Amino acid sequence: MTEQGTSGAFRVGADGTTEELFSYEEAIRQFVYIELPFDGDDDGRNDLIRADIIRPRELDGVAKVPVIMDPSPYYERLDRHNDQKKYLHPDDKWDSPLTVFPFFYDNYFVPRGYAVVMPDTSGTALSDGFCDIGGRRDIASCNAVVDWVNGRAKAYWTRDDRSEANRAYADWCTGAVAAIGKSYDGSLANGMAATGVEGLKTIVPISAISSQYDWYHPFGCLLDGDDADGGWYEPYNFAEYLQSTAHGKLQRFTTAPDGYKALKDGSDKERRSYNEPFWGERNYRAHAGEFKASVFLVHGVNDLNVMMNQVDRYWAALGEAGVPRKIWLHQYGHDDPFDVRHDAWVRTLNRWFDYWLLGVDNGIMDEPVASVEGSDGVWRDYASWPVPGAADHVWGVSGEGVLAEGASDAEGGDASGSGDEGSAAVAHFAAGRIKELTPLAQAFNPHEDRLLYVSAPLAADAHVSGTPRVRLRVRATAPDTNLTVQLIEYGEGNYVQVNPDLHAIVELKETRTCGQSSPDDKPTYPVCVPRRSTEVQHVVTRGWIATAHAAGFDAYAPTPVGEWFDVEIPMLATDWTVRAGHRIALQIANNTTRLAKVPESGFDVDLGALRLVLPVAR
């Protein structure tokens, strides 16, 4: 059946997805410069954002089409899935259309009746402005595309002529827009939805940030980095890296109202406190109640770049706000579902866009909300996530030093009565920066730089789904340091291995093609398989907290040295089944290789107060 009208012309095939009807090679390739309502780089005129467009030629002047957009600050700097933007006239990019649009969205969806738009975000590549790292200018530069195709913003065919004769109109578009992207690109999609911009119908954030604070300062800490005190890609350093090299970079970067100094001051690297307006402006999940777009969220539970602290509270906030939503969770790292579940991903994404942008009644919203890859590599569908039936199970340390389930969920006794040196209820570990894990933790033996408590072999599988927590009563020898925990499975298994670049897939020599081709743009990509190896241990998840933020992330309060204090450490959310016969272990330490080097501390831990809370479905 072929349908035509303001929603475009399309045909739904027997498999329930729109079919290829139009020529990719003959598609219209064009670009516009969309005007923002402000002067972000302080050069005396409103900024212009470059947006590259590809759309079906056969529908030009015949039927209107919706837009799938992937906004990014990376088009000048980094490959997008081994692709880069390529221009018809590389020596004059400003006035040149693209011959290559990165990745497969254009090759696959344009022949099915969609337009694909790839804008350079504020201050990057061929766009004016200042890159304020997920701030209002960054997000506004993405919303400009939605505003333009809905008649609310001006655009021009060239960047140097803002006359009426040079105006560009999106009379080919229905006004319906989807935003998709991985990592930074997906974070921008989250930010767009948080503004409630009219016309944005759905977003697909993949391995994306929902709160910038939780990426840069996870649990009040600093990530490991290249500079002496850590802070990998602090906002001001990252902005300088991304800022367009096209012209006048240094002047724009130093004079822009939200320039280098504003980013440095606002991000508060020294104290790492959550603050308004800087981090609040970049907290997209706090605005879930303003979303008008549906959300299809995809993430890897072993992603140590954009970690699962971006997922649990965001997903819950969307549910509380009644936002239509869907979630996929896989067992890999900072990886794309295109590589980890290719066929199902492409078909599901096609159906998702058909439903939300074309109005195809394909039943996708009647299907299970959650699709989760288990620790055995099998995908299972669930009505919700965390999976139905997940409930808190509380573990403590027995008098024999064994991690055991069934402890009371109540707080432990008064540490002041059991916290003297030499008391059997207190365990000690010295300052140290540890590796993520050592083989079998030296057969469960104690370490000077950590504590390790191991359970007896499990009598039944334990499906951990959600956000584990550890409650501790401790005293430290440093006022502002880190306290870290790891949940470990001991027992032989074929476990996912995340490599140093935080990915967990391996590219094969075999390739696959996804979508139509042109002489310049051939959507051929390596087939990928998970990076796994047989090991006797696996870090299920981990957590940490800066002790100076034990009372809250908006309050910097160095802990009194040598005094007992209570702290709860939320671990990174996960979905993992520890197999029967294997052991669960809890490791407690000062710092890990994922975090920046900090003033080290020795710790005393009141074992009577220690509680490990695991959300388990059985």
C-alpha positions in Angstrom: 0.0 0.0 0.0 1.4 3.4 -0.9 0.3 6.4 1.1 0.8 10.0 0.1 0.0 13.4 1.7 1.5 15.8 4.2 3.3 12.9 5.9 5.1 12.0 2.7 4.8 9.1 0.3 5.7 5.6 1.6 4.8 2.0 1.4 4.7 -0.5 4.3 6.0 -3.9 3.3 5.1 -7.4 4.5 7.7 -7.1 7.3 5.9 -4.1 8.8 8.5 -1.5 7.8 8.6 1.2 5.0 10.1 -0.1 1.8 12.8 1.4 -0.5 10.9 3.5 -3.1 13.4 6.2 -3.9 16.9 6.6 -5.3 19.7 7.4 -2.9 22.1 8.2 -5.7 19.7 10.7 -7.2 18.7 12.3 -3.9 18.9 16.1 -3.4 22.0 17.0 -1.4 22.0 20.6 -0.1 22.9 22.8 2.8 21.6 25.8 4.6 22.7 28.3 7.3 20.1 28.6 10.0 20.1 31.8 12.0 20.0 31.7 15.8 18.3 34.4 17.9 21.5 35.4 19.6 25.2 36.3 19.0 27.0 33.5 20.8 30.5 34.4 19.7 30.2 38.2 20.2 31.1 39.1 16.7 28.3 41.6 16.3 25.7 39.5 14.4 23.5 36.5 15.2 25.1 33.1 14.7 24.5 30.9 11.7 24.4 27.1 12.0 25.4 24.9 9.1 23.0 22.1 8.4 23.6 19.5 5.6 20.5 17.9 4.1 19.8 14.9 1.9 16.2 14.1 0.8 14.3 12.1 -1.9 14.3 13.9 -5.2 11.2 12.1 -6.4 9.2 13.7 -3.7 10.4 17.3 -4.2 7.3 19.4 -4.8 5.1 16.2 -4.7 4.9 15.2 -1.0 6.4 16.4 2.2 8.8 14.3 4.3 9.9 14.1 8.0 13.4 14.7 9.2 15.8 12.4 11.0 18.7 14.5 12.4 22.0 13.7 14.0 23.4 16.9 15.5 27.1 16.7 16.4 30.1 18.8 17.4 32.4 16.1 16.0 31.9 16.4 12.2 35.2 18.3 11.8 37.1 16.5 14.5 36.2 12.8 14.6 34.9 10.0 12.5 31.3 9.0 12.9 31.5 5.2 12.7 34.6 5.3 10.5 32.9 7.9 8.2 33.5 11.7 7.8 31.6 14.4 6.1 33.1 14.8 2.6 32.4 17.9 0.5 32.0 18.2 -3.3 34.5 21.0 -3.2 36.9 20.4 -0.2 38.7 23.7 -0.8 35.5 25.6 -0.4 33.4 23.7 2.2 31.3 26.8 3.0 29.7 26.7 -0.4 29.8 23.0 -1.1 27.2 20.2 -0.5 28.2 16.9 0.9 29.1 13.9 -1.2 29.4 11.7 1.9 27.0 11.8 4.9 28.5 9.8 7.8 27.1 6.5 8.9 24.0 4.7 7.5 21.0 6.8 8.4 21.0 8.6 5.0 21.6 5.5 2.9 18.9 3.5 4.7 16.2 6.1 5.4 16.2 8.4 2.4 15.1 5.7 0.0 12.2 5.0 2.5 10.9 8.6 2.3 12.8 10.5 5.0 15.1 13.5 4.9 18.3 13.2 6.9 19.9 16.4 8.4 23.3 16.6 9.9 23.9 20.0 11.6 27.3 21.2 12.9 26.5 22.4 16.4 27.3 25.9 17.7 30.9 26.9 17.3 32.0 23.7 15.6 33.0 22.8 12.0 31.2 25.3 9.7 28.9 26.8 12.3 29.3 30.2 14.0 29.0 30.6 17.7 30.6 29.1 20.8 30.5 25.4 21.9 29.3 25.6 25.5 29.3 21.8 26.1 25.6 20.9 26.4 24.6 24.4 27.5 21.8 26.5 26.1 23.7 27.7 23.1 24.7 24.1 22.2 21.1 22.9 22.5 19.6 26.0 20.7 21.8 25.3 17.7 20.1 21.8 17.5 16.6 23.2 18.1 17.3 25.6 15.3 16.7 22.8 12.8 13.4 22.0 14.3 12.4 25.6 14.4 13.4 26.1 10.7 11.5 23.2 9.3 8.5 24.4 11.3 8.7 28.0 10.0 10.0 29.6 13.2 13.5 30.4 12.2 15.3 31.9 9.2 17.8 30.1 7.0 20.0 31.2 4.0 21.5 29.3 1.1 24.9 30.9 1.8 26.5 32.3 4.9 27.4 35.8 3.6 24.0 37.0 2.3 21.1 37.4 4.7 18.8 39.1 2.2 15.3 38.0 1.6 16.3 36.8 -1.9 18.7 34.4 -0.3 16.2 32.9 2.2 15.9 29.1 2.3 12.5 27.5 3.1 11.8 24.0 4.3 8.6 23.7 2.2 9.5 20.0 1.6 9.2 19.0 5.3 6.2 17.9 7.3 7.6 19.6 10.4 8.1 16.2 12.2 11.6 15.6 13.5 13.5 12.8 15.2 16.9 13.4 16.8 19.3 10.4 17.1 22.9 10.1 18.0 25.5 8.3 20.1 27.5 9.8 23.0 27.7 13.6 22.6 25.2 13.5 19.7 22.7 11.6 21.8 23.2 13.9 24.7 22.2 16.8 22.5 19.0 14.9 21.6 18.3 14.6 25.4 18.9 18.3 25.7 16.6 19.1 22.9 13.7 17.1 24.4 14.3 18.8 27.7 13.3 22.2 26.1 9.9 20.8 24.9 10.6 22.2 21.4 7.5 21.8 19.2 8.0 19.5 16.3 10.5 17.1 17.9 8.5 13.9 17.9 11.0 11.4 19.2 14.7 11.0 20.3 17.0 8.0 20.2 19.9 8.7 22.7 22.5 6.0 22.4 25.2 5.8 25.1 24.2 9.4 25.9 24.4 11.8 28.8 21.2 12.9 30.7 23.1 15.0 33.3 26.4 16.5 32.3 27.5 16.8 36.0 27.2 13.0 36.4 29.6 12.6 33.5 32.3 15.1 34.4 32.0 14.7 38.2 30.5 11.2 38.8 29.4 11.0 42.4 31.4 14.1 43.2 34.7 12.7 41.8 37.0 13.5 38.9 37.6 11.0 36.1 41.1 10.0 35.2 42.7 12.2 32.7 45.8 13.5 31.0 46.6 16.4 33.3 48.3 15.9 36.7 45.1 16.1 38.7 42.8 14.2 36.4 39.7 15.8 35.0 39.7 14.2 31.6 38.0 16.5 29.1 36.9 19.1 31.6 34.3 21.3 29.9 36.6 24.2 29.2 39.3 21.9 27.7 36.8 20.0 25.7 35.2 23.2 24.3 38.6 24.5 23.1 39.2 21.1 21.4 35.9 21.2 19.6 35.8 24.9 18.7 35.8 25.5 15.0 39.2 26.1 13.3 37.5 27.8 10.4 38.3 31.4 11.3 38.7 33.7 14.3 38.8 30.8 16.7 40.9 32.4 19.4 39.0 35.7 19.5 35.6 34.0 19.7 36.8 31.6 22.3 38.1 34.2 24.7 35.4 36.9 24.2 32.2 34.8 23.9 29.8 35.5 26.8 29.9 31.8 27.7 33.6 31.5 26.9 36.5 29.7 28.5 36.4 31.4 31.8 32.7 30.9 32.3 33.1 27.2 31.5 36.0 26.8 33.9 34.4 28.7 36.8 31.0 27.0 36.3 32.3 23.5 36.2 34.1 23.9 39.5 36.8 21.4 39.0 38.4 22.1 42.4 35.3 21.3 44.6 33.3 19.4 42.0 30.0 20.7 43.4 26.6 20.5 41.6 25.5 24.1 41.1 23.0 26.3 39.4 22.9 27.6 36.8 25.9 25.8 35.2 25.2 22.1 36.0 21.5 22.7 36.4 21.3 24.0 32.8 22.9 20.8 31.7 20.7 18.4 33.7 18.2 17.2 31.1 16.5 14.6 33.1 15.4 17.2 35.6 13.1 18.5 32.8 11.4 15.2 31.9 8.1 16.7 32.7 8.6 19.1 29.8 9.3 16.4 27.2 7.0 16.3 24.2 9.1 13.7 22.4 9.1 10.0 23.0 12.4 8.3 24.0 14.1 5.2 22.7 17.1 4.8 25.0 20.0 2.5 24.3 23.0 1.9 26.6 25.7 -0.6 27.5 25.8 -1.8 31.1 29.6 -2.0 30.8 30.0 1.5 29.3 32.8 3.2 31.4 32.7 6.3 29.2 29.1 7.3 29.5 28.2 5.2 32.5 25.0 3.8 33.7 24.5 6.6 36.2 23.1 8.4 33.1 20.4 5.8 32.8 18.7 4.7 36.0 17.4 8.1 37.3 16.7 9.3 33.8 14.7 6.3 32.9 12.7 6.6 36.1 12.1 10.3 35.6 10.7 9.6 32.1 8.3 7.0 33.6 7.2 9.4 36.3 6.5 12.0 33.7 4.5 9.7 31.5 6.9 10.0 28.6 6.4 7.3 25.9 9.6 5.3 26.1 11.5 2.2 25.2 14.9 0.9 26.4 17.5 -1.5 25.1 20.4 -2.5 27.4 23.3 -4.6 26.1 26.3 -6.1 27.9 29.1 -4.1 26.0 30.8 -0.8 26.5 30.6 2.5 24.6 29.3 0.7 21.6 26.5 1.1 19.0 23.6 -1.2 18.7 24.3 -1.2 14.9 27.3 -3.4 15.9 26.0 -5.4 18.8 22.5 -6.4 17.5 22.5 -5.3 13.9 19.5 -6.8 12.2 17.1 -6.3 15.1 18.3 -2.8 15.6 17.9 -1.6 12.1 14.4 -3.1 11.8 13.3 -1.8 15.2 14.6 1.7 14.5 12.8 1.7 11.2 9.6 0.8 12.9 10.1 3.4 15.6 10.6 6.2 13.1 7.7 4.9 10.9 5.4 5.1 14.0 6.5 8.4 15.4 7.3 10.3 12.2 5.0 8.8 9.6 2.1 7.6 11.8 2.3 4.0 10.7 0.2 1.9 13.1 2.7 -1.0 13.4 2.1 -1.9 17.0 5.6 -1.1 18.3 4.2 0.8 21.3 2.2 -2.3 22.3 5.3 -4.4 22.6 7.4 -4.9 25.8 9.1 -1.7 26.9 12.5 -3.2 27.7 14.8 -5.5 25.8 17.8 -6.6 27.8 20.8 -8.7 26.9 21.6 -11.1 29.7 25.0 -12.2 30.9 24.6 -15.3 28.8 24.3 -13.2 25.6 20.6 -13.9 25.1 18.2 -10.9 24.6 15.0 -11.1 26.6 12.0 -8.7 26.6 10.4 -7.4 29.8 7.4 -5.3 30.6 9.6 -2.8 32.5 13.1 -2.1 33.7 14.4 -2.8 36.3 12.9 -6.2 35.4 9.6 -7.1 37.1 10.1 -8.8 40.5 13.4 -7.1 41.3 13.5 -6.4 45.0 16.2 -5.3 47.4 18.2 -8.1 49.1 20.4 -7.0 51.9 23.9 -8.5 52.6 26.3 -7.9 55.4 29.6 -9.3 56.7 29.3 -12.2 59.2 31.4 -12.6 62.2 33.6 -15.0 60.2 34.2 -12.3 57.6 31.9 -13.8 54.9 29.6 -11.8 52.8 26.2 -13.2 53.6 22.6 -12.4 52.6 19.9 -11.8 55.1 21.3 -8.9 57.1 18.9 -6.4 58.6 18.2 -3.4 56.4 18.4 -1.2 59.5 21.5 0.9 60.2 24.3 -0.7 62.2 25.0 0.1 65.8 26.8 3.1 67.1 30.3 3.1 65.6 31.7 5.1 68.5 31.2 2.0 70.7 32.8 -0.4 68.3 35.3 1.7 66.5 38.4 1.6 68.7 41.7 0.3 67.3 41.9 -3.5 67.5 38.1 -4.0 67.7 36.9 -7.1 65.8 34.1 -5.1 64.3 36.5 -2.7 62.6 38.5 -3.4 59.4 41.3 -1.3 58.2 42.9 -0.6 54.8 45.7 1.7 53.9 45.9 4.4 51.2 46.3 3.1 47.7 45.4 3.4 44.1 44.3 0.0 42.9 43.9 -1.7 39.6 40.3 -2.6 38.6 40.8 -6.2 39.9 43.6 -8.7 40.4 43.3 -12.4 39.5 40.9 -13.9 42.0 42.0 -11.2 44.4 44.8 -13.4 45.4 42.5 -16.3 46.3 40.4 -14.0 48.5 43.3 -13.1 50.7 43.3 -9.6 52.3 45.1 -6.7 50.7 46.7 -3.8 52.4 45.1 -1.3 50.0 41.5 -2.8 50.1 39.0 -4.9 51.8 37.4 -7.9 50.1 34.4 -9.9 51.4 33.3 -13.0 49.5 30.1 -15.0 49.8 29.6 -18.8 49.8 28.7 -20.3 46.4 25.2 -19.2 45.5 22.5 -21.9 45.6 20.5 -20.2 42.8 21.0 -17.7 40.0 20.8 -14.1 41.2 19.5 -11.7 38.5 20.7 -8.2 39.6 18.6 -5.6 37.8 18.7 -1.9 38.9 21.0 0.1 41.1 22.9 -1.6 43.9 23.9 0.4 46.9 26.5 0.1 49.7 26.0 1.7 53.1 29.1 2.2 55.2 30.3 3.8 58.4 33.9 4.9 58.0 36.6 7.2 59.2 39.4 8.5 57.0 42.9 10.0 57.3 42.3 12.6 54.5 39.5 15.2 54.4 38.7 15.0 50.6 39.4 11.7 49.0 37.5 8.9 47.2 35.9 5.8 48.6 35.2 3.1 46.0 33.4 -0.2 45.9 33.1 -3.1 43.4 30.6 -5.9 43.0 32.4 -9.0 41.7 31.4 -12.4 40.4 33.9 -15.2 41.1 33.5 -18.3 39.0 34.7 -19.3 35.6 32.8 -17.8 32.7 33.0 -16.2 29.2 32.9 -12.6 30.3 32.8 -9.3 28.3 36.1 -7.5 28.2 36.2 -3.7 27.9 39.4 -2.5 26.3 41.3 0.7 27.1 39.3 2.8 24.7 36.2 1.6 26.6 34.7 -0.5 23.8 33.9 -4.2 24.0 33.6 -5.3 20.4 36.0 -6.6 17.8 35.8 -5.7 14.1 36.1 -8.7 11.7 37.3 -8.6 8.2 33.8 -9.5 7.1 31.7 -6.5 6.1 28.0 -5.7 5.7 26.1 -3.1 3.7 23.1 -1.2 5.1 21.1 0.9 2.7 21.7 2.1 -0.9 24.9 3.5 -2.3 26.2 6.3 -4.5 29.6 6.3 -6.2 30.9 8.4 -3.3 29.0 7.0 -0.4 29.0 3.2 0.1 27.5 2.2 3.5 29.8 -0.8 4.1 30.8 -1.5 7.7 32.8 -4.2 9.5 30.8 -7.0 11.1 31.5 -6.9 14.8 31.6 -9.5 17.6 31.8 -9.1 21.3 35.2 -9.1 23.0 34.9 -11.9 25.5 37.4 -14.2 27.2 37.2 -17.1 29.7 38.0 -15.7 33.1 37.4 -16.7 36.7 36.2 -13.3 37.8 34.1 -10.4 36.5 33.4 -6.9 37.8 29.6 -6.8 37.7 29.4 -3.1 38.6 31.2 -0.5 40.7 30.6 2.7 42.5 32.4 5.5 44.3 31.9 8.8 46.1 34.1 11.8 47.0 34.0 11.8 50.7 33.7 15.6 50.8 30.3 15.1 49.0 29.1 12.3 51.3 26.3 14.6 52.5 25.3 15.8 49.0 26.7 16.8 45.6 25.7 20.4 46.0 27.5 20.7 49.3 31.3 20.5 49.6 32.1 19.5 53.1 35.5 18.0 53.8 35.2 15.2 56.3 36.8 15.6 59.8 39.9 13.4 59.8 39.7 10.5 62.2 36.0 10.9 62.9 33.3 8.4 62.0 30.7 9.3 59.3 28.0 7.5 57.4 27.9 7.3 53.7 25.8 5.6 51.1 27.5 4.8 47.7 25.2 4.2 44.8 26.8 1.8 42.4 26.3 2.0 38.6 23.1 0.5 37.6 23.4 -2.9 35.9 21.5 -5.9 34.6 23.5 -9.1 35.2 22.9 -12.7 36.4 25.4 -14.2 38.8 25.2 -17.9 38.2 24.4 -20.6 40.8 27.6 -22.0 42.2 29.5 -18.7 41.7 30.3 -16.3 44.5 29.4 -12.6 45.0 32.2 -10.4 46.4 32.3 -6.8 47.6 35.6 -4.9 47.4 36.1 -1.6 49.2 39.1 0.6 48.4 40.3 4.2 48.3 40.6 4.8 44.6 40.6 3.0 41.2 42.3 3.5 37.8 39.0 5.0 36.4 39.3 8.0 38.7 41.8 10.8 38.9 44.7 10.6 41.4 43.6 12.2 44.6 45.0 12.7 48.1 45.1 9.1 49.4 43.6 8.0 52.6 43.6 5.1 55.0 40.1 4.0 56.1 38.6 2.2 59.0 35.3 0.5 58.2 32.7 -0.5 60.8 31.7 -4.0 59.6 28.6 -4.0 61.8 27.2 -1.2 59.8 28.2 -2.4 56.4 25.2 -3.2 54.1 25.2 -4.2 50.5 21.8 -3.8 48.9 21.2 -5.7 45.7 18.1 -5.4 43.6 17.6 -9.1 42.7 14.8 -10.8 40.6 14.5 -14.5 41.4 
